[in-house]
Amino acid sequence: MASLTTMEKLLLFHKLESDLFHRLVHDLAQDPVAMRWVIALWLWLESAGHHNFIRRVAALPGPVVLRLIDEAVACLRCLANPCQVTIAGVDDGRDRHLPCMNALMTKPIDDVGYFQGRHEILEGVIHKYRSICLAVCDAGVSTSCIPNNKGSVPAASLMVSFPSRTTLMRVAPSPLNLMATPFPLNPMATPWIPVQSPLPDDYRSLFITFSKGYPIRREDIMEFFNLVFGPCVETVMVEKVAPGQLPVYGRVILRSAAMILVVLDGQQTAKFLIKGRHLWARMYIPSSKLSDA
């Protein structure tokens, strides 16, 4: 059997990104050039330590993915332009926050301002775009707006023809040629089914903590979440402790990774009152040793 070419190896290694790009363009009706840049940003996030970010995005339903795209566009505009980018409909300090992105990252980013003036991030995103996205994200569209592979790339070239989601975002005026076209879901698209369903437990889990001395029974936690959010809980695990001690943390494994953002309501943490006792929840990062005790 003939050995694989370098290009074939690249396509095989980045099949997840290629499949996600196809979904964004064909199922969610997104602009292909813009989606290359979005995936380039997500690839940079993974290289910066936010592991499996794209895999987690790929497992989410369309409306949540569109929200993640909005936040990615805001970050890219901050990289390319020294202007303020905000999300419409919110007038307080939350309008620059990245709730959906932060829910998938190992360490939260305060807001889109993190990306402003960060030349090293810009260069990293451009490198991902050139070295990976141009090869694996192919929708047969014109690449006339893509930077060449020689010399430096001005920040403005990053966002040429980059569309904006006018229904969810407003952007300060800039000299770039930006298209103001909303991207609705494609009603004729076939249902999206993740390659691996369900995902491993680690990608569908919430880390929960109790007030010291006031643990909550697993059955009560499961009943509460299933009552409030529908039948979303697969199982609940709590810390295994020595006799006479009380657990202070646990894990809720959900049936779908998409429910993480729903339960947390786009925030880093959420607080619940279950039978008079407090429970705090956040996205699970594999580190705690839990058991079914």
C-alpha positions in Angstrom: 0.0 0.0 0.0 1.3 3.4 -1.0 2.3 5.7 1.9 0.1 8.7 2.6 1.2 12.1 1.3 1.8 15.0 3.6 -1.5 16.5 2.6 -3.4 13.3 3.2 -1.9 13.0 6.6 -2.9 16.6 7.4 -6.5 16.0 6.3 -6.7 12.8 8.3 -5.3 14.4 11.4 -7.7 17.4 11.1 -10.8 15.5 10.0 -12.7 16.9 13.0 -12.0 20.5 11.9 -12.9 19.6 8.3 -16.2 18.0 9.4 -17.0 21.0 11.7 -16.2 23.4 8.9 -18.6 21.6 6.6 -21.3 21.7 9.2 -20.8 25.5 9.8 -21.0 26.3 6.1 -23.6 23.9 4.8 -25.8 23.1 7.8 -25.6 26.5 9.7 -25.3 28.7 6.5 -22.2 30.5 7.6 -19.7 32.3 5.3 -16.9 29.9 4.5 -14.1 32.5 4.6 -15.2 33.7 8.0 -15.5 30.2 9.3 -11.9 29.5 8.4 -10.8 32.3 10.6 -13.2 31.2 13.4 -11.7 27.7 13.3 -8.2 29.2 13.2 -9.0 31.0 16.4 -10.3 27.9 18.0 -7.2 26.0 17.0 -5.1 28.7 18.6 -7.1 28.3 21.8 -6.2 24.6 21.8 -2.6 25.4 21.3 -2.7 27.9 24.2 -3.8 25.1 26.6 -7.6 24.9 26.1 -7.5 21.3 25.1 -10.3 19.6 23.0 -12.0 23.0 22.5 -13.1 22.1 19.0 -14.2 18.6 19.9 -16.5 20.1 22.5 -17.8 22.7 20.1 -18.6 20.0 17.5 -20.8 18.1 20.0 -23.0 21.1 20.7 -26.4 21.9 19.0 -26.6 24.5 16.3 -28.0 27.5 18.3 -25.1 27.1 20.9 -22.5 26.8 18.1 -23.9 30.0 16.5 -23.4 31.8 19.9 -19.8 30.5 20.0 -19.3 31.8 16.5 -20.6 35.3 17.6 -18.1 35.3 20.4 -15.2 34.1 18.2 -16.0 36.9 15.7 -15.9 39.5 18.5 -12.5 38.2 19.5 -11.2 38.2 15.9 -12.4 41.8 15.5 -10.5 42.8 18.6 -7.4 41.2 17.2 -7.7 43.0 13.9 -9.0 46.3 15.0 -8.4 48.7 17.8 -12.1 49.2 18.3 -14.5 48.3 21.0 -16.6 45.2 20.2 -19.8 44.5 22.1 -22.7 42.1 22.0 -26.0 43.8 21.4 -28.9 43.8 23.9 -26.7 44.2 27.0 -25.9 47.6 28.4 -23.8 46.8 31.4 -20.3 45.4 31.9 -21.4 41.9 30.7 -21.6 43.0 27.1 -17.9 42.2 26.5 -17.9 38.8 28.2 -17.5 35.4 26.6 -19.8 33.1 28.6 -20.0 30.3 26.0 -16.3 30.2 25.2 -15.3 30.3 28.8 -17.6 27.4 29.6 -15.4 25.3 27.3 -12.0 26.6 28.3 -9.7 25.4 31.1 -9.1 28.9 32.3 -11.6 31.8 31.7 -10.8 34.9 29.7 -12.2 38.1 31.3 -13.7 39.5 28.0 -12.9 40.3 24.4 -10.6 43.0 25.5 -8.0 40.3 26.3 -7.4 40.1 22.5 -6.9 43.8 21.8 -3.4 44.6 20.6 -2.1 41.1 21.2 0.2 40.8 18.2 1.5 37.4 19.3 -2.1 36.0 19.3 -2.8 37.5 15.9 0.3 35.9 14.4 -0.7 32.6 16.0 -4.2 32.7 14.5 -2.8 33.7 11.1 -0.4 30.7 11.3 -3.2 28.3 12.1 -5.2 29.8 9.2 -2.4 29.4 6.7 -0.9 26.1 7.8 -4.2 24.2 8.6 -7.4 26.0 7.7 -6.6 26.7 4.1 -5.8 23.0 3.5 -8.6 21.3 5.5 -11.4 23.8 5.2 -12.2 23.7 1.6 -15.7 24.7 0.4 -14.6 25.7 -3.1 -14.8 29.4 -2.5 -12.6 32.2 -3.7 -9.5 32.8 -1.7 -8.7 36.2 -3.1 -8.9 37.8 0.3 -6.5 35.3 2.0 -3.0 36.6 2.9 -0.2 35.1 0.9 2.5 32.9 2.5 5.3 35.4 2.3 6.1 38.4 4.3 4.2 40.0 7.2 0.4 40.1 7.3 -1.3 43.4 8.3 -4.0 43.0 10.9 -6.6 44.5 8.6 -6.2 41.6 6.1 -7.4 39.2 8.7 -10.9 40.6 8.6 -11.5 41.5 5.0 -14.9 40.3 4.0 -15.5 39.0 7.5 -19.3 39.1 8.0 -20.9 40.2 11.2 -23.9 38.8 13.0 -26.0 42.0 13.1 -28.8 40.4 15.1 -26.4 39.5 18.0 -23.5 41.9 17.7 -22.8 45.5 17.0 -19.3 46.7 16.0 -17.8 50.1 16.1 -17.2 51.6 12.6 -14.0 50.4 11.0 -12.3 51.0 7.6 -12.7 47.3 6.7 -15.1 46.0 4.1 -17.4 44.2 6.4 -20.6 42.6 5.3 -23.6 43.1 7.6 -25.6 39.9 6.8 -27.3 37.8 9.4 -26.8 34.0 9.2 -30.0 32.1 10.0 -30.1 28.4 10.6 -30.8 26.4 7.4 -34.3 24.8 7.9 -33.5 22.3 5.1 -30.3 21.0 6.7 -30.2 17.4 7.8 -29.9 16.8 11.6 -26.4 17.0 12.9 -25.2 13.9 14.6 -21.8 14.0 16.3 -19.2 11.5 15.2 -19.1 10.1 18.7 -22.3 9.9 20.7 -22.4 10.2 23.5 -19.1 11.9 24.4 -17.0 10.5 27.2 -18.2 11.4 30.7 -15.5 14.1 31.2 -17.0 16.1 28.4 -20.6 15.9 29.7 -19.9 16.7 33.4 -20.4 19.4 36.0 -18.2 19.6 39.1 -20.3 20.3 42.1 -19.5 21.4 45.7 -21.6 21.6 48.8 -21.5 23.8 51.9 -19.2 22.2 54.4 -21.2 20.0 56.7 -24.3 20.1 54.4 -23.9 17.5 51.6 -26.8 16.7 49.4 -27.9 13.2 48.5 -27.3 12.0 45.0 -31.0 11.1 44.5 -32.0 14.7 45.5 -29.5 16.2 43.1 -30.7 14.1 40.2 -34.3 14.7 41.0 -33.7 18.5 41.1 -31.9 18.8 37.8 -34.3 16.5 36.0 -37.2 18.5 37.3 -35.8 21.9 36.5 -34.1 21.1 33.1 -35.9 18.0 32.0 -34.4 14.5 32.0 -30.8 15.6 31.5 -28.8 13.7 34.2 -27.2 10.4 33.5 -25.8 9.8 37.0 -24.4 11.7 40.0 -21.2 10.8 41.8 -20.0 12.2 45.1 -16.6 12.2 46.9 -15.8 9.0 48.7 -14.9 9.8 52.3 -13.8 7.9 55.4 -16.5 6.9 58.0 -17.7 9.8 60.0 -16.7 12.4 57.4 -19.0 14.2 55.0 -18.4 14.7 51.3 -17.9 18.3 50.0 -17.8 17.8 46.2 -19.1 15.6 43.5 -19.8 15.3 39.8 -23.0 15.4 37.7 -22.8 13.5 34.4 -25.3 14.9 31.9 -26.8 13.0 29.0 -25.6 15.7 26.6 -22.6 18.1 26.5 -25.0 20.8 25.3 -26.7 20.8 28.6 -23.6 22.2 30.4 -24.2 25.7 28.9 -27.9 25.4 29.7 -27.5 24.5 33.3 -24.8 27.1 33.9 -26.8 29.7 31.9 -23.6 30.8 30.1 -21.8 31.6 33.4 -18.7 30.2 34.9 -20.5 28.9 38.0 -24.1 28.5 39.0 -25.7 28.2 42.5 -28.7 26.1 43.3 -30.8 25.6 46.5 -31.8 21.9 46.8 -34.0 21.1 49.8 -32.6 24.0 51.8 -29.0 23.3 51.0 -26.7 25.1 48.6 -25.0 23.5 45.6 -22.4 25.2 43.4 -21.8 23.9 39.9 -19.2 24.6 37.2 -17.8 22.8 34.2 -15.9 19.7 35.1 -12.1 19.6 34.4 -10.7 16.1 34.9 -8.6 16.3 38.1 -10.8 15.1 41.0 -11.0 11.5 42.0 -14.7 10.6 42.4 -16.4 7.3 43.0 -19.9 5.9 43.0 -19.9 5.6 46.8 
